[in-house]
Amino acid sequence: MLKAPLKISAIISSAVFFSLFTTVSPLFKTAISSAQSQNDFKTHTVDNKFSIQTPQNYTIEKTPSNIPIWTLWSSKNRNNINNVIKTEVSFFPQRFNDVVPPTNQRTIEGPTTVSITKRGNLTIDNKPAVRLWVAGEGTDFHFGNEIHSYIRDSNNTTVVIVSYYGNNPNAVDTIQRIHWSFRSL
């Protein structure tokens, strides 16, 4: 009597396993292809100052000013701003705690006020860092969203990386990968 339920159980288990395998296996292929596509990043080394990784198609420009800014562009064609990511890297000659907005701060003042929607403490280049997600048209009026990473570079220098992006849901993963890749030289 016991053998019939065991056979039925074995048949059901096999059917469930087979359906799970055929459903999940394409997901594994997707995960593998995504991991492989990350090899499409290249390293930019700037003035023996820092290195950062971006997708292959990115270009980099230096803006002369009191505080030099290196701008990384995802595309030379900037007509459709929703498909463009702009990332700026700068070294502020100020202490980390003086540059990073306090934890209770919910907005950042500038040409317009933007809202801090998320905040996280992390480590970049083995150094303390803070990342802010910001909404609103802040320092660059063409984009509606920003991600800021503040990195303690030395006692008197803070690296600030700001990426601007439009309504592109895929931008966040790329931006975070760029920010994580920063290394002081």
N, C-alpha and C positions, 0 to 999 in steps of 0.2 A: 504493500500500500504506500509506503514511503517513497518508492522510486518514482512514481508518476509526478508528484509535486516537485521533486528535485529536477526531473527532466524539463518540466515546464519552466521552473525557475532558471535553469541553465539556458533555455531557449530565449526567454525574456531578457536575461542578462546579456546574451550575445547580441540580440537585436538592439538593446539600448546602447551597448558599447559601439556597435557598428554605426548607429545613427549619430552618436556623439563624435566618433572619429571623423565621419564624413562632414559633419557640421563644423568642427573645430579645426580640422587640418588646414582649410584655407586661411584661417586666422593666423596660424603659425607661419604660413608662407608670407602673409602681409607683414608680420612682425619682423621676419628675416629680411624682407626687401627694404623695410624702413631702416633697419640697422645698417644694411649695406649702403643705402643711399646717403647715410651720414658720412661716408668716406668721401663725399663730394665737397667737403670743406677744405679750405686752404688756409695756411697761416700767413698773416701779414706781420712783418717785423718792422717796427718804426723807430728810426733814429737811436738805436740802442737803448730805447726808453721802455718799450713794451712790445708784446706780441699778442695777437688776437686772431681767432679763427672765424672765418665766414664762409658761406657758400661760394662756389667757384666764380660766379658772375659778379661778385661785389667789386666796387672800386673804392679807392681811398683818396681823400683830399686833405690837405692841411690848411687851416685858416689862420693867417697871422693875426695875432692880437696880444693883449697883455698876458692872457692865459691861452696858449696855443690849443686849438681844438682840431682833432683829427676826425673827419666825417667819413663814415662808411655808407655807401649807397648800394641798395640791392639792384638798382636798375638805372641806366643812363636815361631811359625813357620815363619821365616823371609826369606824364599826362594823366594817367589813372592812378591817383594817389593811394587808392585802396590796395593796390598791388605793390606798393613801394614801402620799404623799411629804411629809415634813416637812423643811423647810430652815431652818436658823438662821444668821443673819449677825450677827457681833459684831466689835468693834474692841478688841483687847487692848492696853493701854498698856505693851507690852513689845516688845523687839527681836525681829525675825524669827527669828534664830538661837536665841533663848531659848525661843521658843514651838514651833517645828517640832521634832518628835521626831528624834533623831539617826538617821543612816542604818542603823546596826546595831541599832536598837531594833525588836523584832518584836512587842511587845505594848504596849497602852496601859492603864495602871492607872486605875481609877475605881471606881464602886460594884461593878462586876465587871470582870474583865480581858478585853480583846478582842484579837484577833490582827490584825496588819497583813498583808494578803495581797498587796498590790501597792503600789508607790511610783513616782511619776514627778515629775521636775523639769519645769517648764513656765513659760510667761509668761502672765499675766492682767493686763489693763489696762496693758500694756507694762511690767510689773513682775515681778521674780522670784517664782515661786510653787512650791509643792510640793503634790502631790495624793496622798492615801493612800486605799486601799480597805481597809475594816475589816470583819471578820466577828465576830459574837457580839453578844449583847444588852448593849450598853455603857451610855451615859448615858441612853438612852431605852429602857426595858425592853420596849416594845411591838414594836419592830422588830428584825430580825436582822442588818441590814446598814447600813453607813454609808460615805459618801464624804466625806472632809475635804479642803478646799482652804485652804492657808495662803498669804496674799499679803502681801508686804512693802509696807506702805502708806507709811511714812516711817521715819526712823531709829529712832523709839521707838514705833511703832504697827504692829501686825500684824492684818490682817483674817483672821478664821477663818470659813469657810463650811462647815457640816456638814449633810449631807442624810441622813435616815434613811428606810429603805424595807424592805418585807417581801419576800416571794417573788414579786416582779413583775419579769420579765426585761426589760420595756420601760422600767423606771424609770431604768436607768443612762444611756441616751441623753438622756433629758429632764434628769436631774440634771447631767450634764456640760455640757449647753447652758446651763442656768441658771448654773452656776459660771463658765463662760467669759464670760458676758455682764456680769459684775460690773464696775462703773466707779466709782471714787472721784470725788466732786464737790468 
